[in-house]
Amino acid sequence: EINEQIDNNSDEYISFPETQSPKQEIIEDTEKKKGFFNQFASYIAINPHNYIDLLKMLSDGIADL
């Protein structure tokens, strides 16, 4: 029974969607991350004890990536 289940499900993993070249996406992501983390680092330097704002900024930044 287990072997049959594996055989039945194997088709799900064979095909992959076609994707465009990731080069441009990587460049855009890198610029986003660089800008975000520069902002984040300067914010930490100015407000080292404001942890709730830091967490909010981190979660917003991660959501944008």
Secondary structure, 3 states (H helix, E strand, C coil): CHHHHHHHHHHHHCCCCCCCCCHHHHHHHHHHHHHHHHHHHHHHHHCCCCHHHHHHHHHHHHHHC
